[in-house]
Each structure stands twice: as structure tokens, then as C-alpha cells.
């Protein structure tokens, strides 16, 4: 597919500020954000987009070795496959 370009004039400063803020929050360029918004708005999706969630990032690395070991022990039962359920 050939990429096409166009200029968008008359964007209110408040809208531009919101676009920049959202792009920064999503860690994408303003251009990418606008393209995504246009695609969503017209119902076009060239490929499925993977959504990244960061709401639990603050928990990374917070467990002690003991807590990690206890969790592994308590969840070990979930690793066993019950053959009867798969017949």
C-alpha cells in the first residue's frame, strides 16, 4: 500500500495540546496517534494492534525471594494436567 500525506490546518491549540499529551502517555508520535484515531473513527484496521497494559508495572520486582517461593509452592497445583478433563 502506498503511503499518502496531507496537511491538516486550523487545529485549535487546545486540541493539539491534548493530542501531544495523549501521544506522550501512549509513547507514540502525534502522527501515529492521529493515524490510529482516524483508522478507529472510520472502522479501518489493517492489522490487529496489540494493546500494552502498564497498570501493574509498579509491582515488578517487589516480591522478596521468600514471597516468590511461597507463591510458586501455592500455585504448583495449577501446573498439573488432569487427563480426565481432556478426554
Helices and strands as residue ranges (DSSP letters): H 13-26, H 30-42, G 57-59, H 65-75, G 76-79, G 83-86
